Amino acid sequence: MINTILGSLIIGYFFGCFNLSYMISKFKGFDIRHVGSGNAGASNVVIVIGKKIGLFVALVDILKAFFAFRLAEGFFPEAYAGAVSWAGVLAGVGAVIGHILPFYMGFKGGKGLACFGGTVLGIDFRLFFILFIIALLIAIITDYICFAPITMAFVVPATVWYVYETWIPSAIISIASAAILIKHRENIMRIRSGEELRFHFLWRRKDESERFGIRDDGKEIFNRKV
């Protein structure tokens, strides 16, 4: 039992530590954590560098948690609660933690949403796509991306418990939910102060750039942190 828990967490953590947003920014000569929203994740890559690279980073972040899930599931085939590999879920949570607290970045990483999604993808791809659509609708309706992960932090554990009728994977994934809620507190504070970028930044970039008084040459934003 202890070996399964530690092994799954270690697998997930080291997968999660692979932070492509940080690596791309360092290759370009800056630190992604010092510009844009200050987040070392896909959403900030969209803000600072562009949508195509940002979407690619998001895909990598989803897949690293998904592959960690599958690897732990394969290493510990006995660790099942109903139809769900709790070892896989634990590896997914480890990936979220690794993304948020990467050791080589001074434990200052991203917010873990894409890895959270990758964990759900590991559980069931159908559940992933249903919840993805719901999260996208929430972001569109509220016009703030952060409301999607905040909502999913509550919805995912409850849905896993309801669908699979077992509390163990739901309780494990709630650890990742708590970490995501903590990481998004600053977004709520920025919404209250009117300093949070709106979701329509994706297709009306110029409007939000002008609202914040930041340079937007269509490629990169470097001159201030928003």
FIFI-335515 format. One record per residue: x, y, z of N, C-alpha, C in turn; residue in one letter; residue number from 1. Coordinates in pm, 1 decimal. Layout:
! FIFI-335515
n.px_n.py_n.pz_ca.px_ca.py_ca.pz_c.px_c.py_c.pz_aa_i
X_Y_Z_X_Y_Z_X_Y_Z_A_NUM
...
//
This chain:
! FIFI-335515
n.px_n.py_n.pz_ca.px_ca.py_ca.pz_c.px_c.py_c.pz_aa_i
82.8_-121.4_0.0_0.0_0.0_0.0_86.1_126.3_0.0_M_1
183.4_133.8_94.5_269.6_250.9_103.5_352.9_266.7_-24.0_I_2
403.7_154.4_-75.6_482.8_158.6_-199.0_399.4_208.9_-316.4_N_3
274.1_168.9_-320.5_184.9_212.2_-428.0_159.0_362.2_-419.1_T_4
133.1_409.3_-298.3_106.1_551.5_-277.5_227.7_635.9_-313.3_I_5
342.4_599.3_-256.9_464.2_676.6_-282.7_506.5_666.3_-429.0_L_6
498.8_544.4_-483.8_537.9_524.8_-623.6_452.4_606.5_-718.2_G_7
322.3_607.5_-696.4_229.6_682.1_-782.8_254.2_832.5_-772.9_S_8
272.0_880.1_-650.6_297.6_1022.7_-631.6_429.1_1065.7_-696.0_L_9
532.7_984.2_-682.1_663.5_1017.6_-738.9_656.4_1019.9_-891.7_I_10
590.3_920.2_-950.1_573.2_918.3_-1095.9_503.1_1045.7_-1142.1_I_11
391.3_1077.0_-1077.4_314.8_1194.7_-1115.5_392.5_1323.8_-1095.7_G_12
462.0_1334.5_-982.5_534.0_1458.1_-952.4_638.7_1489.2_-1058.3_Y_13
716.0_1389.3_-1098.4_822.6_1415.5_-1194.4_769.0_1440.8_-1334.8_F_14
658.3_1380.4_-1369.4_591.6_1417.3_-1495.2_543.0_1562.1_-1487.7_F_15
484.1_1597.7_-1373.9_430.5_1732.4_-1356.9_535.7_1840.5_-1359.5_G_16
657.3_1805.8_-1317.5_765.9_1904.3_-1313.6_812.3_1948.7_-1452.0_C_17
775.4_1871.7_-1554.4_812.1_1911.3_-1691.2_726.0_2031.4_-1730.5_F_18
781.6_2151.0_-1715.3_705.2_2273.6_-1739.4_748.4_2335.9_-1871.7_N_19
671.8_2307.5_-1976.1_707.2_2353.4_-2109.7_697.0_2505.0_-2122.9_L_20
601.6_2566.8_-2054.0_587.9_2712.2_-2062.0_714.2_2781.9_-2012.9_S_21
770.0_2732.0_-1904.6_893.0_2788.4_-1849.1_1009.1_2765.2_-1944.8_Y_22
1018.3_2646.2_-2000.0_1128.7_2613.3_-2090.1_1125.7_2698.1_-2216.4_M_23
1006.4_2717.6_-2271.8_993.4_2800.3_-2392.0_1033.1_2943.9_-2362.4_I_24
987.9_2994.9_-2248.0_1019.9_3133.7_-2213.8_1170.0_3152.4_-2192.7_S_25
1234.8_3056.6_-2128.3_1379.2_3067.7_-2107.3_1453.8_3060.4_-2240.7_K_26
1404.0_2979.1_-2332.6_1463.1_2972.2_-2465.5_1451.4_3106.3_-2536.6_F_27
1342.0_3178.6_-2510.3_1320.7_3309.0_-2571.4_1390.3_3421.5_-2494.7_K_28
1451.6_3388.3_-2382.3_1530.6_3486.8_-2310.1_1462.0_3559.3_-2196.6_G_29
1352.4_3503.8_-2145.7_1286.2_3566.0_-2030.9_1223.4_3457.0_-1945.4_F_30
1168.1_3495.8_-1832.1_1102.9_3402.1_-1740.1_952.9_3428.7_-1744.7_D_31
875.0_3328.8_-1784.2_729.9_3342.6_-1798.9_663.2_3389.2_-1669.5_I_32
728.2_3364.9_-1556.3_669.8_3401.5_-1426.5_683.9_3549.2_-1394.7_R_33
759.2_3621.2_-1476.6_783.0_3762.8_-1451.1_707.0_3854.1_-1546.6_H_34
624.3_3796.1_-1631.8_546.6_3876.3_-1727.0_403.8_3823.8_-1733.3_V_35
317.6_3900.5_-1800.9_178.1_3859.1_-1812.9_112.4_3841.9_-1678.6_G_36
48.3_3726.9_-1657.5_-20.2_3700.6_-1530.7_74.9_3649.2_-1423.5_S_37
198.9_3618.8_-1463.6_296.2_3566.2_-1368.6_284.2_3417.5_-1345.6_G_38
198.9_3352.2_-1423.6_174.4_3209.5_-1407.8_256.4_3129.4_-1507.7_N_39
322.8_3025.4_-1461.4_401.9_2938.7_-1550.1_313.1_2828.7_-1605.4_A_40
219.7_2869.2_-1689.8_125.9_2773.9_-1746.7_77.8_2817.8_-1883.2_G_41
-8.1_2736.0_-1943.3_-53.0_2758.8_-2080.3_-128.2_2890.4_-2097.9_A_42
-211.4_2927.2_-2000.6_-289.9_3049.9_-2015.3_-200.0_3173.0_-2027.0_S_43
-91.0_3173.8_-1952.2_0.6_3287.2_-1960.1_83.1_3284.8_-2088.2_N_44
107.6_3166.3_-2141.7_174.3_3157.9_-2271.6_85.9_3220.8_-2378.5_V_45
-44.5_3198.0_-2369.5_-138.7_3261.2_-2462.8_-129.4_3412.7_-2452.4_V_46
-124.3_3463.7_-2328.8_-117.7_3607.6_-2305.9_12.6_3665.6_-2359.1_I_47
123.8_3601.0_-2326.6_255.4_3658.8_-2350.8_310.7_3627.6_-2490.0_V_48
287.5_3506.3_-2538.1_350.3_3464.6_-2663.9_249.2_3448.7_-2777.1_I_49
140.1_3378.3_-2751.0_41.1_3361.9_-2856.2_-44.6_3238.6_-2836.3_G_50
-156.3_3234.0_-2909.3_-254.5_3128.0_-2890.2_-204.6_2990.7_-2933.3_K_51
-137.6_2982.7_-3047.2_-95.9_2852.4_-3099.1_0.4_2782.8_-3003.6_K_52
101.9_2855.7_-2958.0_197.6_2797.1_-2864.4_130.1_2768.2_-2731.3_I_53
40.7_2856.7_-2689.3_-31.3_2836.4_-2564.3_-116.3_2710.6_-2566.9_G_54
-185.7_2686.4_-2677.9_-267.5_2565.4_-2690.3_-180.3_2439.9_-2693.3_L_55
-63.2_2450.0_-2756.2_28.8_2336.2_-2758.3_78.2_2304.9_-2617.3_F_56
110.9_2408.9_-2541.1_155.2_2390.3_-2403.0_43.6_2325.9_-2320.1_V_57
-79.9_2371.4_-2340.5_-194.1_2314.7_-2268.1_-208.0_2166.1_-2298.2_A_58
-190.9_2129.3_-2426.2_-200.8_1988.9_-2465.6_-92.6_1905.3_-2396.9_L_59
29.3_1958.0_-2393.6_139.8_1886.5_-2327.5_110.5_1869.9_-2178.5_V_60
57.7_1974.9_-2115.6_27.4_1967.8_-1972.5_-82.5_1866.7_-1942.5_D_61
-179.6_1856.8_-2032.7_-284.7_1755.0_-2016.5_-225.4_1615.5_-2029.5_I_62
-142.6_1597.9_-2133.3_-88.4_1465.6_-2162.6_11.6_1416.8_-2057.9_L_63
85.0_1509.2_-1995.5_182.7_1462.8_-1896.2_112.4_1401.3_-1775.3_K_64
-2.0_1456.2_-1736.7_-79.2_1396.2_-1627.8_-144.7_1266.6_-1674.7_A_65
-192.2_1265.4_-1798.6_-255.4_1145.2_-1854.2_-155.3_1028.6_-1860.4_F_66
-33.6_1056.6_-1908.4_67.1_950.8_-1918.2_113.0_904.9_-1779.9_F_67
121.3_998.1_-1685.2_155.4_959.5_-1547.8_48.0_867.3_-1491.3_A_68
-77.6_900.5_-1520.7_-190.8_817.2_-1477.7_-176.2_675.8_-1531.7_F_69
-154.4_666.2_-1663.8_-145.4_535.2_-1727.6_-23.9_455.2_-1677.8_R_70
86.5_524.6_-1654.0_207.3_456.5_-1607.1_185.9_397.2_-1468.2_L_71
127.8_475.9_-1379.1_100.2_427.0_-1243.6_-3.0_315.0_-1246.5_A_72
-100.5_329.6_-1333.6_-202.1_225.4_-1348.6_-138.4_93.6_-1391.4_E_73
-38.2_102.7_-1481.0_30.9_-16.8_-1526.9_123.3_-76.4_-1422.0_G_74
190.8_8.5_-1345.6_282.3_-38.7_-1242.5_209.1_-101.4_-1124.0_F_75
90.6_-49.1_-1095.3_16.6_-95.5_-977.1_-124.3_-140.8_-1018.7_F_76
-132.9_-251.9_-1091.0_-262.3_-297.3_-1145.3_-362.8_-341.0_-1039.2_P_77
-315.6_-363.7_-918.3_-406.5_-406.7_-811.5_-477.1_-290.1_-743.4_E_78
-430.8_-168.1_-770.3_-481.4_-50.8_-698.3_-604.1_7.2_-768.0_A_79
-716.1_-59.7_-749.8_-841.6_-15.1_-810.7_-948.5_3.0_-703.6_Y_80
-1031.4_105.4_-725.5_-1150.6_125.3_-643.3_-1267.5_124.4_-741.3_A_81
-1339.6_15.6_-747.6_-1441.3_1.4_-850.5_-1373.9_-6.8_-986.5_G_82
-1416.4_78.8_-1079.2_-1361.6_78.8_-1215.3_-1249.2_180.1_-1232.9_A_83
-1207.5_244.7_-1124.4_-1108.4_352.5_-1133.4_-978.2_311.3_-1066.3_V_84
-867.7_332.7_-1135.0_-735.9_307.4_-1076.1_-701.5_421.2_-981.0_S_85
-703.7_391.4_-851.3_-671.5_499.9_-757.9_-522.2_532.6_-761.5_W_86
-439.8_438.1_-806.5_-297.4_466.9_-825.3_-280.8_568.6_-938.4_A_87
-359.9_550.4_-1045.2_-356.1_645.9_-1155.7_-401.4_783.9_-1113.3_G_88
-509.5_788.5_-1036.1_-559.4_917.7_-986.9_-454.5_983.9_-898.6_V_89
-388.4_903.8_-815.7_-283.7_956.9_-727.8_-167.1_1012.9_-809.9_L_90
-132.1_945.4_-919.2_-26.5_995.9_-1007.4_-69.8_1126.5_-1072.5_A_91
-198.2_1135.7_-1110.0_-250.1_1259.9_-1166.6_-241.5_1374.2_-1068.1_G_92
-276.2_1345.4_-943.7_-263.8_1447.6_-837.7_-117.9_1485.5_-819.0_V_93
-28.7_1386.7_-825.1_114.2_1415.1_-817.0_159.9_1506.1_-928.9_G_94
103.1_1486.2_-1049.6_136.8_1571.7_-1163.5_90.2_1715.1_-1140.5_A_95
-27.4_1730.0_-1083.3_-77.5_1864.1_-1050.3_17.8_1932.5_-952.3_V_96
58.0_1859.1_-849.4_150.0_1914.1_-748.1_284.9_1946.4_-811.3_I_97
334.3_1857.2_-897.8_461.6_1882.1_-964.5_456.6_2004.9_-1053.2_G_98
343.5_2025.9_-1119.2_327.1_2144.2_-1204.0_323.0_2271.7_-1120.7_H_99
258.1_2264.1_-1006.1_245.9_2381.4_-919.1_375.5_2408.0_-842.5_I_100
442.2_2299.2_-799.3_561.5_2311.2_-714.6_681.0_2236.8_-774.3_L_101
731.3_2278.6_-890.3_847.0_2211.1_-949.8_975.2_2245.4_-873.5_P_102
1051.6_2143.6_-836.6_1169.3_2165.7_-751.5_1274.0_2253.6_-816.8_F_103
1292.9_2242.6_-948.6_1399.8_2317.8_-1015.2_1359.6_2461.8_-1047.9_Y_104
1235.0_2496.8_-1017.1_1187.8_2634.3_-1038.1_1162.9_2703.8_-904.7_M_105
1228.5_2655.3_-800.9_1208.4_2713.6_-668.9_1068.2_2690.7_-616.6_G_106
1003.3_2583.0_-662.3_867.0_2547.2_-621.3_766.4_2656.1_-655.8_F_107
790.5_2726.5_-767.2_698.9_2830.9_-814.6_663.4_2801.6_-959.6_K_108
557.2_2723.3_-977.6_518.0_2682.5_-1111.0_385.0_2739.7_-1154.0_G_109
304.1_2655.0_-1218.8_175.2_2699.0_-1269.5_62.2_2672.3_-1172.5_G_110
-60.5_2661.4_-1227.9_-178.5_2646.8_-1142.8_-242.8_2509.3_-1151.9_K_111
-197.9_2425.5_-1244.3_-236.5_2285.6_-1243.2_-365.6_2246.9_-1312.1_G_112
-432.9_2342.0_-1377.7_-562.7_2309.8_-1437.2_-551.8_2203.9_-1546.4_L_113
-457.2_2220.3_-1639.2_-445.0_2124.7_-1749.9_-410.2_1985.2_-1698.1_A_114
-323.3_1977.2_-1598.2_-290.5_1847.9_-1537.3_-412.5_1787.0_-1468.2_C_115
-492.5_1870.5_-1409.3_-618.2_1827.1_-1348.4_-706.1_1763.5_-1455.4_F_116
-712.9_1830.4_-1571.4_-788.9_1776.6_-1683.3_-731.0_1645.2_-1733.6_G_117
-597.3_1635.3_-1736.4_-532.6_1512.2_-1779.3_-563.9_1396.2_-1687.2_G_118
-582.5_1424.8_-1559.8_-620.6_1321.3_-1463.2_-761.2_1271.0_-1492.0_T_119
-851.1_1363.9_-1521.5_-987.8_1325.6_-1559.1_-986.3_1244.7_-1688.5_V_120
-901.7_1283.4_-1783.4_-888.6_1209.0_-1909.0_-843.3_1065.9_-1881.7_L_121
-755.1_1048.6_-1784.5_-710.1_914.9_-1747.6_-822.1_830.8_-1690.1_G_122
-911.9_893.4_-1616.3_-1024.5_821.4_-1557.0_-1121.3_775.6_-1665.9_I_123
-1160.1_869.9_-1754.4_-1255.6_837.3_-1861.0_-1257.2_951.7_-1961.9_D_124
-1226.2_922.9_-2087.3_-1220.3_1028.6_-2189.1_-1357.6_1092.1_-2211.1_F_125
-1464.7_1015.9_-2191.1_-1599.0_1071.7_-2207.8_-1628.4_1175.2_-2099.9_R_126
-1588.9_1143.4_-1978.4_-1606.4_1237.6_-1868.3_-1524.7_1363.4_-1892.7_L_127
-1403.4_1345.5_-1945.6_-1316.9_1459.4_-1976.3_-1384.9_1554.8_-2073.9_F_128
-1438.5_1503.1_-2183.7_-1496.5_1589.6_-2286.4_-1625.1_1656.5_-2237.9_F_129
-1705.2_1587.0_-2159.0_-1827.0_1647.7_-2104.5_-1791.3_1763.4_-2011.9_I_130
-1697.3_1738.4_-1920.8_-1658.9_1842.5_-1825.3_-1583.5_1955.4_-1894.2_L_131
-1508.5_1923.6_-2000.0_-1439.1_2027.7_-2076.7_-1539.6_2123.6_-2140.2_F_132
-1645.1_2069.8_-2197.3_-1747.8_2154.4_-2258.8_-1815.4_2241.5_-2153.9_I_133
-1845.1_2183.4_-2038.5_-1907.7_2259.5_-1929.8_-1814.6_2372.0_-1884.1_I_134
-1685.6_2339.6_-1866.5_-1588.3_2440.4_-1822.9_-1575.7_2551.7_-1926.3_A_135
-1576.8_2515.0_-2054.8_-1567.7_2615.9_-2161.4_-1689.1_2707.6_-2160.2_L_136
-1806.2_2650.9_-2139.4_-1928.1_2732.1_-2132.1_-1923.3_2827.4_-2013.5_L_137
-1871.3_2780.2_-1901.0_-1858.8_2865.7_-1783.1_-1766.2_2983.9_-1812.5_I_138
-1653.7_2956.0_-1878.9_-1558.8_3062.3_-1913.4_-1621.9_3162.9_-2008.9_A_139
-1698.6_3114.2_-2106.2_-1763.3_3202.9_-2203.8_-1870.5_3288.0_-2137.2_I_140
-1954.0_3224.7_-2055.1_-2065.3_3296.2_-1990.5_-2015.0_3400.7_-1890.8_I_141
-1915.3_3365.0_-1810.3_-1864.2_3458.0_-1708.4_-1761.2_3554.8_-1765.2_T_142
-1700.5_3519.0_-1878.9_-1594.0_3595.9_-1944.0_-1466.1_3600.1_-1861.2_D_143
-1452.3_3502.8_-1772.2_-1328.2_3487.5_-1695.7_-1288.7_3339.6_-1697.0_Y_144
-1164.6_3310.9_-1737.3_-1118.1_3172.2_-1742.7_-1116.7_3109.4_-1603.8_I_145
-1081.3_3187.3_-1502.5_-1058.4_3130.5_-1369.3_-1182.3_3068.1_-1307.0_C_146
-1302.0_3109.7_-1351.4_-1423.0_3050.2_-1294.7_-1440.3_2904.7_-1338.1_F_147
-1379.6_2867.4_-1451.4_-1387.4_2729.1_-1497.9_-1313.2_2634.4_-1402.9_A_148
-1184.3_2658.2_-1373.1_-1116.0_2567.8_-1279.3_-1173.5_2571.1_-1138.7_P_149
-1218.6_2686.6_-1094.7_-1276.8_2696.4_-961.1_-1402.3_2609.0_-952.3_I_150
-1486.1_2616.0_-1056.2_-1606.9_2532.9_-1059.8_-1572.2_2385.3_-1070.0_T_151
-1477.1_2353.1_-1158.5_-1439.1_2213.1_-1178.5_-1376.9_2151.7_-1053.5_M_152
-1315.0_2234.8_-971.4_-1254.7_2184.2_-847.8_-1360.7_2121.1_-756.8_A_153
-1483.5_2170.9_-766.6_-1593.6_2113.0_-689.2_-1667.4_2004.2_-768.1_F_154
-1684.5_2027.9_-898.0_-1765.3_1938.2_-980.6_-1697.8_1803.1_-1003.2_V_155
-1566.9_1803.0_-1029.5_-1498.1_1678.7_-1064.2_-1504.5_1573.7_-952.6_V_156
-1465.2_1606.7_-829.1_-1473.4_1503.3_-723.8_-1615.4_1452.0_-702.8_P_157
-1712.9_1544.1_-707.8_-1852.1_1503.5_-687.9_-1899.7_1413.0_-801.6_A_158
-1859.2_1445.7_-924.5_-1900.0_1366.0_-1040.5_-1836.8_1227.8_-1038.0_T_159
-1708.1_1221.2_-1003.9_-1639.3_1091.6_-996.5_-1704.8_1003.5_-891.0_V_160
-1738.1_1061.9_-777.8_-1804.9_986.3_-671.0_-1941.1_934.1_-717.7_W_161
-2016.8_1022.6_-784.7_-2151.8_985.8_-828.2_-2148.7_879.5_-938.3_Y_162
-2062.0_898.8_-1038.9_-2058.5_809.0_-1154.8_-2004.3_671.7_-1118.5_V_163
-1896.4_668.2_-1037.8_-1830.1_541.4_-1010.2_-1866.5_482.0_-874.7_Y_164
-1945.7_553.2_-798.1_-1999.6_503.2_-671.1_-1890.5_453.2_-577.0_E_165
-1780.9_527.3_-571.9_-1672.4_495.5_-479.0_-1606.8_625.6_-434.1_T_166
-1574.9_633.3_-307.8_-1526.0_759.3_-253.2_-1374.7_774.7_-263.4_W_167
-1300.7_665.1_-281.9_-1154.6_673.2_-276.8_-1095.0_762.2_-386.0_I_168
-1122.7_738.4_-517.1_-1067.2_828.2_-618.5_-1118.0_971.2_-605.5_P_169
-1241.7_985.6_-560.2_-1297.9_1118.8_-539.7_-1222.0_1194.0_-430.3_S_170
-1190.9_1123.9_-321.6_-1116.7_1186.0_-211.0_-975.4_1222.4_-254.7_A_171
-913.1_1136.0_-333.7_-776.6_1163.9_-379.6_-773.2_1285.4_-470.6_I_172
-865.4_1291.2_-565.4_-865.5_1402.8_-659.7_-904.6_1533.8_-591.4_I_173
-970.9_1522.6_-475.3_-1004.6_1643.3_-398.6_-879.4_1714.8_-348.3_S_174
-769.8_1641.7_-334.7_-642.1_1703.9_-295.9_-597.5_1801.2_-403.3_I_175
-608.0_1756.8_-530.3_-574.4_1845.4_-642.3_-671.2_1962.7_-649.5_A_176
-798.5_1935.8_-620.8_-899.2_2042.4_-620.8_-862.6_2152.3_-520.7_S_177
-820.7_2110.1_-402.4_-783.1_2207.3_-299.2_-664.4_2292.0_-344.6_A_178
-565.5_2227.1_-407.2_-448.1_2300.0_-455.2_-486.1_2400.8_-563.0_A_179
-576.8_2363.3_-652.2_-621.3_2452.6_-759.1_-698.8_2571.2_-701.6_I_180
-783.1_2546.6_-603.5_-858.3_2656.1_-540.2_-763.5_2755.8_-473.1_L_181
-662.9_2703.9_-405.3_-565.9_2791.6_-339.2_-491.2_2876.7_-442.2_I_182
-451.6_2813.5_-554.1_-376.3_2884.4_-657.1_-459.5_2990.7_-728.6_K_183
-591.3_2977.4_-726.4_-676.1_3073.3_-798.0_-733.5_3184.0_-709.0_H_184
-689.9_3188.0_-585.5_-735.8_3296.8_-498.2_-695.0_3432.8_-552.5_R_185
-574.1_3441.0_-607.4_-524.4_3568.2_-660.2_-607.0_3615.2_-779.1_E_186
-662.0_3520.0_-856.3_-747.2_3558.4_-968.8_-874.3_3627.0_-921.1_N_187
-932.2_3574.5_-813.3_-1052.4_3636.4_-756.7_-1020.8_3776.9_-706.7_I_188
-906.0_3792.4_-645.7_-864.9_3924.8_-597.7_-847.4_4021.3_-713.9_M_189
-793.2_3972.3_-827.2_-775.1_4058.5_-943.3_-908.5_4094.0_-1008.9_R_190
-1004.6_4001.3_-1003.1_-1137.6_4032.3_-1056.5_-1201.1_4144.9_-975.9_I_191
-1187.7_4136.6_-845.4_-1245.2_4240.4_-758.0_-1183.0_4376.9_-782.6_R_192
-1054.8_4377.1_-817.1_-986.3_4504.3_-840.3_-988.8_4545.7_-987.2_S_193
-1053.7_4464.1_-1072.5_-1063.2_4495.8_-1214.3_-934.6_4473.0_-1291.4_G_194
-846.4_4389.5_-1239.2_-715.7_4368.5_-1302.0_-700.9_4231.9_-1367.8_E_195
-808.5_4155.2_-1375.2_-801.6_4023.2_-1436.2_-837.0_4030.1_-1584.6_E_196
-755.4_3966.1_-1668.1_-786.1_3959.2_-1809.9_-915.0_3880.4_-1831.6_L_197
-995.9_3927.0_-1925.9_-1120.1_3858.0_-1957.2_-1096.8_3750.3_-2062.2_R_198
-1188.3_3655.1_-2067.9_-1174.1_3542.4_-2158.4_-1173.7_3586.6_-2304.3_F_199
-1246.2_3695.5_-2333.8_-1252.8_3739.6_-2473.5_-1119.8_3796.2_-2523.2_H_200
-1017.6_3797.8_-2435.4_-882.8_3833.4_-2477.6_-835.7_3741.5_-2590.5_F_201
-886.5_3619.2_-2594.1_-844.8_3522.6_-2695.5_-879.7_3568.4_-2836.8_L_202
-992.3_3639.6_-2851.9_-1030.8_3682.6_-2986.9_-1041.2_3835.7_-3000.2_W_203
-1032.2_3907.9_-2887.9_-1029.2_4055.3_-2893.1_-910.1_4104.1_-2812.9_R_204
-793.2_4057.6_-2854.3_-667.3_4084.6_-2783.9_-639.9_4233.8_-2770.4_R_205
-667.6_4308.1_-2875.8_-636.3_4450.3_-2876.1_-714.4_4524.9_-2768.1_K_206
-843.0_4489.0_-2749.3_-927.3_4557.0_-2649.6_-869.3_4544.6_-2509.0_D_207
-831.8_4422.1_-2471.4_-778.1_4400.7_-2337.9_-639.4_4463.0_-2323.2_E_208
-560.4_4461.8_-2429.3_-427.9_4523.3_-2424.0_-439.8_4672.9_-2398.3_S_209
-534.9_4735.9_-2465.4_-556.3_4880.1_-2446.4_-610.6_4908.9_-2307.4_E_210
-696.3_4818.9_-2257.0_-754.0_4838.9_-2123.2_-646.7_4840.4_-2016.5_R_211
-543.9_4757.7_-2033.9_-435.9_4749.7_-1936.6_-317.9_4838.8_-1971.7_F_212
-323.7_4904.7_-2086.6_-214.1_4992.2_-2125.3_-85.9_4917.9_-2152.5_G_213
-97.5_4794.7_-2205.5_21.3_4716.3_-2234.3_42.8_4707.8_-2384.6_I_214
168.3_4690.7_-2424.3_202.5_4679.9_-2565.1_158.3_4544.1_-2617.5_R_215
95.2_4545.5_-2732.1_58.4_4420.7_-2797.9_92.1_4433.7_-2944.8_D_216
202.7_4373.0_-2985.0_242.7_4380.4_-3124.4_194.2_4260.6_-3204.2_D_217
100.0_4185.4_-3141.6_46.1_4067.8_-3207.1_126.9_3942.5_-3181.7_G_218
242.5_3956.2_-3118.3_328.8_3840.8_-3093.7_358.1_3822.0_-2946.5_K_219
411.3_3925.9_-2881.9_456.2_3908.0_-2743.9_426.9_4032.5_-2661.3_E_220
403.2_4011.7_-2533.6_384.3_4119.7_-2437.6_489.2_4102.7_-2329.9_I_221
580.7_4198.0_-2319.1_689.5_4183.9_-2223.0_695.6_4297.6_-2119.9_F_222
633.4_4412.5_-2151.8_674.3_4531.4_-2080.0_609.5_4551.9_-1943.7_N_223
510.5_4471.7_-1906.2_459.0_4481.1_-1770.5_386.7_4354.2_-1731.7_R_224
378.0_4333.6_-1603.6_305.7_4218.6_-1551.7_164.4_4262.6_-1520.2_K_225
63.8_4185.6_-1567.8_-75.6_4224.3_-1546.2_-145.9_4123.1_-1457.3_V_226
//
